[in-house]
Amino acid sequence: MFPSIQMLIFVQISIYNMKYTVDKRDSYTILTLQEPKLNSLVSPELKTELILMSNEGMRNIILDLSNVEFVDSSGLSAILVGHRICSNQDGLLTVCSLNDNVERLIKISQLDNVLNIIATVQEATDFTMMHELQLEMKKGGEAKSDSDPE
């Protein structure tokens, strides 16, 4: 009847290994991307790494983008996922060391009103430590008022 048709289907699975470094400290973790682009190849791995860090109890993450020259919408999405994850744990995602083009994109997207954008890693560290102190003072005040008789 019909001639047999043989079809070969090629499936290409692309596994991209994001290049980054992690510096874990007591109150925060610095994740430094070693990539020139934060795009659809890199952003799924960044999201995964941020989720894994959160699952390990890291709630304050400083995302150092000093090596990143380009970010697309998937990269912005990954940053927002990190922001949400940290916020849900009373932590901070602080983005620092932005290239001018990346900073311009974040401002155009009006994400500078949502994200903690800090100029340098050192300033981001100070900002994070201040946040931690404020949380401790708030918790200390709540514990004291709970134990005070009315």
C-alpha positions in Angstrom: 0.0 0.0 0.0 2.0 2.9 1.3 5.8 2.8 1.2 7.2 2.7 4.7 8.6 5.9 5.8 11.5 6.0 8.1 11.9 9.1 10.1 14.8 10.0 12.2 14.1 12.5 14.9 17.0 14.4 16.3 16.6 15.9 19.7 19.2 18.4 20.8 19.3 18.9 24.5 21.4 21.9 25.4 22.8 21.9 28.9 24.4 25.1 29.7 26.7 25.4 32.8 26.4 28.8 34.3 29.7 30.2 35.6 29.5 31.8 39.0 31.1 31.9 42.4 29.4 31.7 45.8 30.8 33.3 49.0 28.8 32.2 52.0 29.0 34.3 55.2 27.1 34.1 58.5 24.3 36.6 57.6 24.5 36.7 53.8 25.7 35.0 50.6 27.4 36.7 47.7 26.6 35.1 44.3 28.8 36.5 41.6 27.9 35.7 38.0 30.9 35.1 35.8 28.9 35.5 32.6 28.7 38.4 30.2 25.0 37.7 29.5 22.1 36.9 31.8 19.7 35.6 29.1 17.5 32.6 28.4 20.5 30.2 28.5 21.7 31.3 32.0 18.5 32.4 33.7 17.0 28.9 34.4 20.2 27.9 36.1 20.3 31.2 38.1 16.7 30.6 39.2 17.6 27.0 40.3 20.6 28.2 42.2 18.6 30.8 44.0 16.0 28.3 45.0 18.6 25.8 46.2 20.3 28.6 48.2 17.0 29.4 49.8 16.3 25.8 50.6 19.7 25.7 52.4 18.5 28.6 54.6 20.2 31.4 52.8 17.7 34.3 53.0 20.0 37.2 52.3 21.6 37.0 48.9 23.8 39.6 47.2 23.8 39.2 43.5 27.0 40.7 42.0 26.4 41.5 38.3 29.8 43.2 37.8 30.7 40.8 34.9 27.2 41.0 33.2 27.0 43.3 30.2 23.6 42.2 28.9 20.3 41.1 30.5 17.1 40.1 28.7 13.6 39.5 30.0 14.3 36.0 31.2 17.3 37.4 33.2 15.0 40.0 34.8 12.6 37.3 35.6 15.3 35.2 37.4 16.2 38.3 39.5 12.6 38.8 40.4 12.3 35.1 41.4 15.3 35.6 43.7 13.7 38.8 45.2 10.4 37.0 45.9 12.2 34.0 47.5 14.3 36.1 49.8 11.4 38.4 50.7 9.2 35.4 51.6 11.9 34.5 54.2 12.2 38.1 55.6 15.5 38.3 53.7 16.9 40.5 51.0 18.0 40.0 47.5 20.4 42.9 46.8 21.6 43.4 43.2 24.9 45.3 42.9 27.7 46.4 40.6 25.5 47.0 37.6 26.8 47.8 34.1 25.3 51.0 32.7 23.3 49.1 30.1 21.9 46.7 32.7 21.1 49.5 35.1 19.3 51.4 32.2 17.2 48.3 31.4 16.2 47.9 35.1 15.2 51.6 35.3 13.2 51.4 32.0 11.4 48.3 33.4 10.8 50.3 36.6 12.3 47.4 38.6 14.5 49.9 40.4 11.3 50.6 42.5 11.1 46.9 43.4 14.6 45.6 43.7 17.4 46.7 46.1 20.0 48.1 43.7 23.3 49.0 45.4 26.4 50.4 43.7 29.1 48.0 45.2 29.4 44.7 46.9 30.7 46.4 50.1 27.7 48.8 50.2 25.4 45.8 49.5 27.0 44.0 52.5 26.5 47.0 54.7 22.9 47.3 53.5 22.2 43.7 54.3 23.8 43.9 57.7 21.6 46.9 58.5 18.5 44.9 57.5 19.6 42.1 59.8 20.1 44.5 62.7 16.6 46.0 62.1 15.0 42.6 62.1 16.8 41.6 65.4 15.7 44.9 67.0 12.1 44.4 65.8 12.1 40.8 67.1 13.7 41.8 70.4 11.0 44.5 70.8 8.2 42.1 70.1 9.6 39.5 72.6 9.9 42.2 75.3 6.3 43.5 74.7 5.0 39.9 74.7 6.5 39.3 78.2 5.4 42.7 79.6 2.2 42.5 81.7 -0.5 44.8 80.7 
